[in-house]
Amino acid sequence: MTAGFDAIIVGGGPAGATAARSLARGGARALVLDRAAFPRNKPCGGGLTWRTLKRFPDVEAALPRISTHAIRRIYMEAPGGASVSIETEEPAVVLVRRIEFDHLLLTMAREAGAEVAEGADVTRVSEHAAGVRLEARDGRVFEAPVVVAADGVYSTVARRLGFNPGWPRDHVAIDMMEETPLSRLRAVEDGTLWVSFAPGSGHGYGYIFPKRDYVNVGVGYVVSSFKTSIREAPYALHAAFVAGLTARGLLKGEADRSCFTPYQVPVGGPLRTTARRRVYLAGDAGGFVNGFSAEGIYFAMVTGDLAARAILDGPSPRLYERLWRREIGAEMRDARFLSRYAFADLSRVSRLVRGVRACPPLARLLADYASGTDTYEGVRRRFALKFPRIAAKLAIRYFTHRS
Ligand SMILES: Cc1cc2nc3c(=O)[nH]c(=O)nc-3n(C[C@H](O)[C@H](O)[C@H](O)COP(=O)(O)OP(=O)(O)OC[C@H]3O[C@@H](n4cnc5c(N)ncnc54)[C@H](O)[C@@H]3O)c2cc1C
């Protein structure tokens, strides 16, 4: 049995590595358990919004250690073909490969003093009076007074301890993506982040993320919509999407099955309970993803950091929930509402895209939000002042349709 740690973090992705780094810096003895051996891949577009780097300046300072590609142009396309391009002065997004980025974050956690046990696949979890007991598949047993569950969308800890009985089908999306070397597939416009809402039928999205040496191309659907409106198998759907983009002259090359991995992302907002005295859920394990954009890395890192803070100052689950609600609660709520509102009627997505194109102040707000020039709260306030009638209408819809 391994004891003697103040906190154990299950999962060494952005949430877990950030929690471990913050705990170690705060003087706690922290141990990360991950079933993988790093560097390991995680299917992901690897789009870091600029605000992520503003929130974590030490990570920004460390980025030259890996390959990155800064993006200043975002192209959005709606069903029916309406489209808009938004240019930003600061890079709006920095594209990274998760195999490199996650390894960097975990290395930074180690450098701060955290320990890491790789190949530790946690299969059994139990809470008792003095702490939490974790059993790995290979028979190792770990115990600590406090655990951070940062083990991703399929979190074993959240399931075993009753936080999450399983995502409802409309709270999780399946994203079918490949990350392929530029020698086999490339974006024709390699400085543009290309996003399409509803590329086919159903509540879907598609994207091209051009990285420095790779390109990520993917298509995703809310699982409830995927089950009812899509007939093709995941790879066939993805390959047809890539072929369509190639025919339009947006990509050069072909889909590559060996680089393809479908994976899920929670899009229904945070779980009802995200912490108890001895257990703190961070990142995908707690449902911390923007349900409209599917951005999750920022929220994983923020909740990992806040979980560490609540543990160091307590441990206090109430403090954790207060901290994350204050920093990201409004965005979590609004994103969930916006995605349900927009995708309930696809013509609303077209109106939104046309609205952004016709209205430079709205495009400015989006650009400031994406690039981190203004916070989400700041942009929200400016939106309400600039467009009071639309804001009031959305507020009424929100209060009548929230569940
Ligand atoms: C295809 C796709 C594209 C995406 N694109 C973007 C994007 O461009 N930008 C963005 O911001 N977000 C994106 N997201 C969302 C983003 O990938 C996630 O929100 C983010 O990875 C969450 O980080 P995390 O640390 O919570 O979990 P993860 O990154 O999933 O890390 C969880 C870790 O836990 C480990 N683990 C799991 N189970 C166990 C266990 N039982 N025992 C031990 N270890 C375990 C895993 O090995 C893994 O290392 C995308 C998601 C998908 C699926």
The ligand as an SDF file (V2000), in Angstrom:
LIG
                    3D

 53 58  0  0  0  0  0  0  0  0999 V2000
  -11.9370   14.8460  -30.5520 C   0  0  0  0  0  0  0  0  0  0  0  0
  -11.9290   15.9310  -29.5050 C   0  0  0  0  0  0  0  0  0  0  0  0
  -11.4630   17.1960  -29.8310 C   0  0  0  0  0  0  0  0  0  0  0  0
  -11.3730   18.1810  -28.8290 C   0  0  0  0  0  0  0  0  0  0  0  0
  -10.8230   19.3890  -29.1640 N   0  0  0  0  0  0  0  0  0  0  0  0
  -10.6260   20.3170  -28.1900 C   0  0  0  0  0  0  0  0  0  0  0  0
   -9.9320   21.5230  -28.4760 C   0  0  0  0  0  0  0  0  0  0  0  0
   -9.4890   21.7640  -29.6010 O   0  0  0  0  0  0  0  0  0  0  0  0
   -9.7680   22.4210  -27.4720 N   0  0  0  0  0  0  0  0  0  0  0  0
  -10.2140   22.1800  -26.1870 C   0  0  0  0  0  0  0  0  0  0  0  0
  -10.0460   23.0370  -25.3240 O   0  0  0  0  0  0  0  0  0  0  0  0
  -10.8540   21.0260  -25.8970 N   0  0  0  0  0  0  0  0  0  0  0  0
  -11.0560   20.0880  -26.8560 C   0  0  0  0  0  0  0  0  0  0  0  0
  -11.6430   18.8940  -26.5330 N   0  0  0  0  0  0  0  0  0  0  0  0
  -11.9790   18.6190  -25.1190 C   0  0  0  0  0  0  0  0  0  0  0  0
  -10.6980   18.2350  -24.3300 C   0  0  0  0  0  0  0  0  0  0  0  0
   -9.9810   17.2350  -25.0310 O   0  0  0  0  0  0  0  0  0  0  0  0
  -11.0430   17.7270  -22.9210 C   0  0  0  0  0  0  0  0  0  0  0  0
  -11.9950   18.5850  -22.3430 O   0  0  0  0  0  0  0  0  0  0  0  0
   -9.7860   17.6720  -22.0350 C   0  0  0  0  0  0  0  0  0  0  0  0
   -8.8720   16.7180  -22.5150 O   0  0  0  0  0  0  0  0  0  0  0  0
  -10.1480   17.3310  -20.5960 C   0  0  0  0  0  0  0  0  0  0  0  0
   -8.9740   17.1750  -19.8400 O   0  0  0  0  0  0  0  0  0  0  0  0
   -8.9660   16.2210  -18.5540 P   0  0  0  0  0  0  0  0  0  0  0  0
   -7.6420   16.3860  -17.9260 O   0  0  0  0  0  0  0  0  0  0  0  0
  -10.1900   16.4390  -17.7630 O   0  0  0  0  0  0  0  0  0  0  0  0
   -9.1130   14.7220  -19.1460 O   0  0  0  0  0  0  0  0  0  0  0  0
   -8.1850   13.9100  -20.1360 P   0  0  0  0  0  0  0  0  0  0  0  0
   -7.3920   14.8050  -20.9830 O   0  0  0  0  0  0  0  0  0  0  0  0
   -9.0920   12.9220  -20.7950 O   0  0  0  0  0  0  0  0  0  0  0  0
   -7.1780   13.1330  -19.1810 O   0  0  0  0  0  0  0  0  0  0  0  0
   -7.6440   12.0870  -18.3640 C   0  0  0  0  0  0  0  0  0  0  0  0
   -6.4430   11.2440  -17.9470 C   0  0  0  0  0  0  0  0  0  0  0  0
   -6.9160   10.2680  -17.0250 O   0  0  0  0  0  0  0  0  0  0  0  0
   -6.3240    9.0150  -17.3130 C   0  0  0  0  0  0  0  0  0  0  0  0
   -7.2530    7.9830  -16.8190 N   0  0  0  0  0  0  0  0  0  0  0  0
   -8.5040    7.7370  -17.2520 C   0  0  0  0  0  0  0  0  0  0  0  0
   -9.0570    6.7400  -16.5410 N   0  0  0  0  0  0  0  0  0  0  0  0
   -8.1320    6.3500  -15.6410 C   0  0  0  0  0  0  0  0  0  0  0  0
   -8.1040    5.3620  -14.6180 C   0  0  0  0  0  0  0  0  0  0  0  0
   -9.1600    4.5780  -14.3900 N   0  0  0  0  0  0  0  0  0  0  0  0
   -6.9850    5.2110  -13.8790 N   0  0  0  0  0  0  0  0  0  0  0  0
   -5.8970    6.0040  -14.1090 C   0  0  0  0  0  0  0  0  0  0  0  0
   -5.8560    6.9540  -15.0550 N   0  0  0  0  0  0  0  0  0  0  0  0
   -6.9730    7.1420  -15.8040 C   0  0  0  0  0  0  0  0  0  0  0  0
   -6.1550    9.0130  -18.8310 C   0  0  0  0  0  0  0  0  0  0  0  0
   -5.1360    8.1080  -19.2310 O   0  0  0  0  0  0  0  0  0  0  0  0
   -5.8060   10.4770  -19.1110 C   0  0  0  0  0  0  0  0  0  0  0  0
   -4.4130   10.6850  -19.0910 O   0  0  0  0  0  0  0  0  0  0  0  0
  -11.7990   17.9120  -27.5090 C   0  0  0  0  0  0  0  0  0  0  0  0
  -12.3200   16.6450  -27.2010 C   0  0  0  0  0  0  0  0  0  0  0  0
  -12.3820   15.6640  -28.1790 C   0  0  0  0  0  0  0  0  0  0  0  0
  -12.9030   14.2930  -27.8090 C   0  0  0  0  0  0  0  0  0  0  0  0
  1  2  1  0
  2  3  1  0
  2 52  2  0
  3  4  2  0
  4  5  1  0
  4 50  1  0
  5  6  2  0
  6  7  1  0
  6 13  1  0
  7  8  2  0
  7  9  1  0
  9 10  1  0
 10 11  2  0
 10 12  1  0
 12 13  2  0
 13 14  1  0
 14 15  1  0
 14 50  1  0
 15 16  1  0
 16 17  1  0
 16 18  1  0
 18 19  1  0
 18 20  1  0
 20 21  1  0
 20 22  1  0
 22 23  1  0
 23 24  1  0
 24 25  2  0
 24 26  1  0
 24 27  1  0
 27 28  1  0
 28 29  2  0
 28 30  1  0
 28 31  1  0
 31 32  1  0
 32 33  1  0
 33 34  1  0
 33 48  1  0
 34 35  1  0
 35 36  1  0
 35 46  1  0
 36 37  1  0
 36 45  1  0
 37 38  2  0
 38 39  1  0
 39 40  1  0
 39 45  2  0
 40 41  1  0
 40 42  2  0
 42 43  1  0
 43 44  2  0
 44 45  1  0
 46 47  1  0
 46 48  1  0
 48 49  1  0
 50 51  2  0
 51 52  1  0
 52 53  1  0
M  END
$$$$
